[in-house]
């Protein structure tokens, strides 16, 4: 298992190192905006998204059949993250009339497509897990 953890950690560490090199180029007057964004992201994730996912995960263990529990929780985490990232463009905040390229994409449609992909993956995983026979202890693998 340690080899897998290392293999998964290396790309994350490389991304962090790359992000650190990008922070060198941030102008001094933009640091308050960068720090606000980072703090708000942490608060939204840990305070809102994680709380909702934990609560719905607890409900999932009571209401959903065993094969559907894990896919539903993973799908909720993915969909919640997708939605949090999309909030600025979905709400229209940050629209800059002087920059024609900023809001000329179909962000709402892209969010719907991403949501549909997450839902399709949850349904496919739940269906697939439901086809597999339970293990000796009665749980699906």
C-alpha positions in Angstrom: 0.0 0.0 0.0 2.9 2.4 0.6 3.9 2.2 -3.0 0.4 3.3 -4.1 0.4 6.1 -1.6 3.7 7.3 -2.9 2.6 7.0 -6.5 -0.5 9.1 -5.7 1.4 11.6 -3.5 4.0 12.5 -6.1 1.7 14.2 -8.6 0.1 16.2 -5.7 3.5 17.3 -4.5 4.6 18.2 -8.0 1.4 20.3 -8.3 2.1 22.1 -5.0 5.7 22.8 -6.1 4.4 24.3 -9.4 1.8 26.4 -7.5 4.6 27.7 -5.2 6.6 28.8 -8.3 3.5 30.7 -9.6 3.1 32.5 -6.3 6.4 34.2 -6.8 4.9 36.2 -9.6 1.9 37.5 -7.6 2.1 41.3 -7.3 2.3 42.7 -3.8 -1.1 44.4 -4.0 -2.8 41.1 -5.0 -1.8 39.1 -1.9 -4.9 40.1 0.1 -7.1 38.7 -2.7 -5.0 35.5 -2.9 -5.2 34.9 0.8 -8.9 35.7 0.9 -9.6 33.2 -1.8 -7.5 30.5 -0.1 -9.2 31.1 3.3 -12.7 31.2 1.7 -11.9 28.0 -0.1 -10.9 26.2 3.0 -13.9 27.5 5.0 -16.3 26.6 2.2 -14.8 23.1 1.8 -14.3 22.2 5.5 -17.2 24.2 6.9 -19.9 23.7 4.3 -19.1 20.9 1.8 -17.5 18.4 4.3 -20.4 19.0 6.8 -23.0 18.4 4.1 -21.2 15.3 2.8 -20.8 13.8 6.2 -24.4 14.4 7.0 -25.7 12.9 3.7 -23.2 10.0 4.1 -24.8 9.2 7.5 -28.2 9.3 5.8 -27.0 7.2 3.0 -26.0 4.4 5.4 -29.5 4.3 6.6 -31.5 4.7 3.4 -29.5 3.3 0.5 -28.7 -0.3 -0.2 -25.2 -1.3 0.5 -23.9 -1.4 -3.1 -25.1 2.2 -3.6 -23.6 3.8 -0.5 -20.0 4.4 -1.6 -20.8 5.5 -5.1 -23.4 8.0 -3.7 -21.0 9.5 -1.2 -18.1 9.8 -3.7 -20.5 11.3 -6.3 -21.7 13.8 -3.7 -18.1 14.9 -3.0 -17.4 15.3 -6.7 -20.6 17.1 -7.4 -20.2 19.4 -4.4 -16.6 20.3 -5.4 -17.7 20.9 -9.0 -20.5 23.2 -7.8 -18.3 25.1 -5.4 -15.8 25.8 -8.1 -18.5 26.9 -10.5 -20.3 29.3 -8.1 -18.4 32.4 -9.3 -19.3 31.9 -12.9 -22.8 30.5 -12.2 -23.7 33.5 -10.0 -22.3 36.1 -12.5 -19.8 37.5 -10.0 -16.5 38.6 -11.5 -18.0 39.6 -14.8 -15.7 42.2 -16.3 -17.4 44.1 -19.2 -14.0 45.1 -20.5 -12.9 41.5 -21.0 -15.1 39.9 -23.7 -13.4 36.5 -23.4 -14.1 36.0 -19.7 -17.8 35.2 -19.8 -18.4 34.0 -23.3 -18.5 30.3 -22.5 -21.6 28.2 -21.7 -20.7 27.8 -18.0 -24.2 26.9 -16.9 -24.5 24.2 -19.6 -21.0 23.0 -18.7 -22.1 22.7 -15.0 -25.2 20.7 -16.1 -23.1 18.4 -18.2 -20.5 17.9 -15.4 -23.4 17.1 -13.0 -24.9 14.6 -15.5 -21.5 12.9 -15.8 -21.1 12.6 -12.1 -24.7 11.2 -11.8 -24.1 8.7 -14.6 -20.9 7.5 -12.9 -22.7 7.1 -9.6 -25.5 5.1 -11.3 -23.0 3.0 -13.2 -20.9 2.2 -10.1 -24.0 1.4 -8.0 -25.4 -0.8 -10.7 -22.0 -2.6 -11.2 -21.6 -3.1 -7.4 -25.1 -4.5 -7.2 -24.3 -7.1 -9.8 -21.3 -8.5 -7.8 -22.1 -11.2 -5.2 -21.6 -10.2 -1.6 -18.5 -11.3 0.2 -18.6 -13.9 3.1 -19.4 -11.2 5.6 -22.4 -10.0 3.6 -20.9 -6.8 2.3 -20.2 -6.0 -1.3 -16.6 -5.8 -2.3 
